Amino acid sequence: MFQHIQKMLSSETAVIAETGDSWFNCQKLKLPKGCGYEFQMQYGSIGWSVGATLGYAQAVPEKRVLAFIGDGSFQVTAQDISTMLRNGQKTIIFLINNGGYTIEVEIHDGPYNVIKNWNYTGLVDAIHNGEGKCWTTKVRYEEELVEAIKTATSEKKDCLCFIEVIVHKDDTETIMLHGPSYSADMLLSHLNIRDDTLKINVLNCHTLLHLGANVGGKCQDCPLSGLNESIGSPLVNETMKVNSL
């Protein structure tokens, strides 16, 4: 899919990458000079990209926004499509429909990661309600995607285009599966920690901080204490605010 997206990029476009698999895929894009790019992974808030797409397109109308949004994320903030249409925006939204929270499935699968499948194109058509310029389509095969992109960038270039891309639930960017373990290994290697107990403490402390734990006090047992300046990681450079492990 993204080899075709790459060909769409120019100084007159901007990419919005939703949290999750879309972010990992968009990271591989080679941006031409002047091409915008926005993502948000610090908090991992799903659904942020719909509102961000609305805001970016409104603030920089000379660029056509290409938004890559997962189905689970879209369900959180889908109503912003209404404001996009009301303001006559010409964004192209690629709705990646893999039937659930893929990033969560790969971390720890369970029935809670399966979501109700919506008729996404039907929903956008209903919101459109014949007012403004809007074009929707659903694709399952590469040749259909190519044709949809061609349409969105030619006769529908002045429309809000909504392209639902149906993919397998396990069609996932490989680095997403191993990213957390890579991060942990790099951290432990930097600290030269070999003791298993210390490894557990470091990773627990690192995880709690990453999740935003803020229960007061410093973690006295964590080897990260006092190493803030030497590590250089934004996760580590914050004060360790956990009572205990």
C-alpha positions as semicolon CSV with decimal commas, in nm:
position;residue;x (nm);y (nm);z (nm)
1;M;0,000;0,000;0,000
2;F;0,259;0,254;0,108
3;Q;0,466;0,224;-0,209
4;H;0,167;0,382;-0,382
5;I;0,129;0,642;-0,107
6;Q;0,493;0,740;-0,154
7;K;0,416;0,848;-0,511
8;M;0,145;1,084;-0,384
9;L;0,378;1,292;-0,168
10;S;0,495;1,638;-0,268
11;S;0,547;1,984;-0,124
12;E;0,173;2,032;-0,163
13;T;0,077;1,744;0,067
14;A;0,094;1,665;0,438
15;V;0,082;1,328;0,615
16;I;-0,109;1,264;0,937
17;A;-0,017;0,927;1,093
18;E;-0,250;0,784;1,356
19;T;-0,118;0,603;1,662
20;G;-0,056;0,233;1,600
21;D;0,029;0,049;1,281
22;S;-0,024;0,357;1,064
23;W;0,250;0,539;1,252
24;F;0,501;0,258;1,197
25;N;0,418;0,240;0,827
26;C;0,431;0,616;0,772
27;Q;0,772;0,633;0,939
28;K;0,916;0,461;0,631
29;L;0,790;0,725;0,391
30;K;1,051;0,950;0,231
31;L;0,919;1,302;0,254
32;P;0,998;1,542;-0,029
33;K;1,099;1,895;0,067
34;G;0,803;2,091;0,198
35;C;0,583;1,788;0,268
36;G;0,420;1,812;0,610
37;Y;0,424;1,527;0,861
38;E;0,247;1,495;1,197
39;F;0,229;1,205;1,440
40;Q;0,176;1,161;1,813
41;M;0,311;0,864;2,006
42;Q;0,419;1,014;2,339
43;Y;0,079;0,954;2,495
44;G;-0,045;0,694;2,249
45;S;-0,391;0,852;2,234
46;I;-0,592;0,675;1,966
47;G;-0,831;0,886;1,762
48;W;-0,628;1,206;1,789
49;S;-0,555;1,209;1,415
50;V;-0,912;1,279;1,304
51;G;-0,923;1,611;1,486
52;A;-0,561;1,680;1,392
53;T;-0,646;1,624;1,026
54;L;-0,933;1,869;1,057
55;G;-0,712;2,130;1,220
56;Y;-0,419;2,089;0,982
57;A;-0,636;2,113;0,671
58;Q;-0,804;2,424;0,807
59;A;-0,476;2,590;0,904
60;V;-0,285;2,503;0,586
61;P;-0,548;2,494;0,308
62;E;-0,285;2,504;0,033
63;K;-0,174;2,150;0,125
64;R;-0,381;1,838;0,071
65;V;-0,375;1,628;0,385
66;L;-0,330;1,251;0,356
67;A;-0,452;1,090;0,678
68;F;-0,387;0,727;0,773
69;I;-0,627;0,616;1,044
70;G;-0,708;0,274;1,189
71;D;-1,068;0,161;1,228
72;G;-1,046;0,144;1,607
73;S;-0,902;0,494;1,628
74;F;-1,157;0,634;1,386
75;Q;-1,445;0,507;1,598
76;V;-1,333;0,734;1,883
77;T;-1,357;1,066;1,694
78;A;-1,538;0,994;1,366
79;Q;-1,781;1,284;1,409
80;D;-1,511;1,536;1,311
81;I;-1,579;1,431;0,952
82;S;-1,887;1,653;0,977
83;T;-1,680;1,966;1,040
84;M;-1,438;1,873;0,760
85;L;-1,731;1,862;0,518
86;R;-1,884;2,182;0,651
87;N;-1,556;2,362;0,587
88;G;-1,512;2,220;0,238
89;Q;-1,185;2,042;0,312
90;K;-1,026;1,823;0,043
91;T;-0,842;1,575;0,263
92;I;-0,785;1,214;0,158
93;I;-0,851;0,978;0,448
94;F;-0,725;0,622;0,424
95;L;-0,927;0,423;0,676
96;I;-0,726;0,107;0,752
97;N;-0,988;-0,153;0,845
98;N;-0,825;-0,456;1,007
99;G;-1,114;-0,538;1,237
100;G;-0,972;-0,430;1,570
101;Y;-0,691;-0,281;1,775
102;T;-0,401;-0,442;1,589
103;I;-0,124;-0,300;1,805
104;E;-0,299;-0,442;2,112
105;V;-0,361;-0,775;1,938
106;E;0,010;-0,815;1,874
107;I;0,102;-0,724;2,233
108;H;-0,164;-0,932;2,409
109;D;-0,455;-1,071;2,212
110;G;-0,802;-1,115;2,355
111;P;-1,171;-1,066;2,274
112;Y;-1,152;-0,706;2,402
113;N;-0,938;-0,616;2,099
114;V;-1,215;-0,702;1,852
115;I;-1,443;-0,411;1,767
116;K;-1,781;-0,384;1,597
117;N;-1,727;-0,344;1,226
118;W;-1,898;-0,034;1,093
119;N;-2,010;0,047;0,743
120;Y;-1,748;0,323;0,737
121;T;-1,814;0,451;0,387
122;G;-2,187;0,440;0,459
123;L;-2,133;0,641;0,778
124;V;-1,937;0,911;0,595
125;D;-2,201;0,921;0,321
126;A;-2,469;0,967;0,587
127;I;-2,275;1,251;0,749
128;H;-2,225;1,405;0,404
129;N;-2,599;1,394;0,346
130;G;-2,567;1,545;0,000
131;E;-2,417;1,870;0,129
132;G;-2,069;1,964;0,012
133;K;-1,818;1,762;-0,186
134;C;-1,747;1,408;-0,071
135;W;-1,641;1,082;-0,235
136;T;-1,613;0,744;-0,066
137;T;-1,497;0,403;-0,179
138;K;-1,396;0,067;-0,035
139;V;-1,095;-0,132;-0,163
140;R;-0,972;-0,485;-0,098
141;Y;-0,708;-0,539;-0,366
142;E;-0,403;-0,347;-0,481
143;E;-0,544;-0,264;-0,822
144;E;-0,855;-0,120;-0,654
145;L;-0,635;0,096;-0,432
146;V;-0,440;0,225;-0,732
147;E;-0,764;0,315;-0,908
148;A;-0,901;0,486;-0,595
149;I;-0,585;0,696;-0,558
150;K;-0,606;0,792;-0,925
151;T;-0,967;0,905;-0,881
152;A;-0,897;1,094;-0,557
153;T;-0,611;1,286;-0,717
154;S;-0,785;1,367;-1,044
155;E;-1,160;1,412;-1,090
156;K;-1,219;1,412;-0,712
157;K;-0,923;1,636;-0,622
158;D;-1,156;1,905;-0,485
159;C;-1,351;1,661;-0,266
160;L;-1,309;1,512;0,077
161;C;-1,210;1,157;-0,021
162;F;-1,262;0,866;0,215
163;I;-1,094;0,541;0,109
164;E;-1,162;0,238;0,327
165;V;-0,882;-0,016;0,287
166;I;-0,970;-0,369;0,400
167;V;-0,666;-0,557;0,533
168;H;-0,607;-0,879;0,726
169;K;-0,597;-0,837;1,104
170;D;-0,240;-0,971;1,117
171;D;-0,111;-0,757;0,830
172;T;0,122;-0,563;1,059
173;E;0,444;-0,367;1,023
174;T;0,718;-0,600;1,158
175;I;0,895;-0,340;1,370
176;M;0,574;-0,285;1,568
177;L;0,604;-0,640;1,701
178;H;0,957;-0,596;1,829
179;G;0,985;-0,225;1,907
180;P;0,924;-0,252;2,286
181;S;1,177;-0,533;2,328
182;Y;1,435;-0,342;2,120
183;S;1,388;-0,040;2,345
184;A;1,428;-0,245;2,662
185;D;1,740;-0,423;2,535
186;M;1,903;-0,094;2,438
187;L;1,829;0,055;2,779
188;L;1,971;-0,242;2,970
189;S;2,277;-0,252;2,747
190;H;2,346;0,117;2,804
191;L;2,328;0,068;3,181
192;N;2,541;-0,247;3,158
193;I;2,292;-0,433;3,378
194;R;2,322;-0,811;3,390
195;D;2,162;-0,898;3,723
196;D;1,813;-1,040;3,660
197;T;1,657;-0,870;3,964
198;L;1,789;-0,531;3,861
199;K;1,666;-0,592;3,507
200;I;1,315;-0,649;3,638
201;N;1,331;-0,335;3,852
202;V;1,458;-0,122;3,565
203;L;1,198;-0,246;3,320
204;N;0,915;-0,212;3,571
205;C;1,022;0,141;3,658
206;H;1,064;0,227;3,291
207;T;0,719;0,087;3,215
208;L;0,550;0,272;3,500
209;L;0,705;0,599;3,392
210;H;0,606;0,535;3,032
211;L;0,247;0,476;3,142
212;G;0,246;0,804;3,330
213;A;0,267;0,674;3,687
214;N;0,288;0,968;3,923
215;V;0,225;0,853;4,276
216;G;0,491;1,063;4,449
217;G;0,836;0,983;4,585
218;K;1,144;0,845;4,414
219;C;1,215;0,485;4,335
220;Q;1,509;0,410;4,565
221;D;1,594;0,069;4,419
222;C;1,596;0,156;4,051
223;P;1,943;0,194;3,894
224;L;1,802;0,477;3,685
225;S;1,799;0,704;3,993
226;G;2,072;0,963;3,961
227;L;2,146;0,873;3,599
228;N;1,907;1,121;3,443
229;E;2,174;1,331;3,275
230;S;2,379;1,039;3,145
231;I;2,104;0,854;2,963
232;G;1,954;1,124;2,744
233;S;1,620;0,946;2,703
234;P;1,302;1,155;2,747
235;L;1,154;0,864;2,941
236;V;1,448;0,855;3,180
237;N;1,511;1,226;3,206
238;E;1,186;1,277;3,395
239;T;1,190;1,248;3,775
240;M;1,120;0,889;3,882
241;K;0,791;0,934;4,066
242;V;0,705;0,588;4,191
243;N;0,692;0,474;4,551
244;S;0,804;0,121;4,496
245;L;0,826;-0,160;4,246
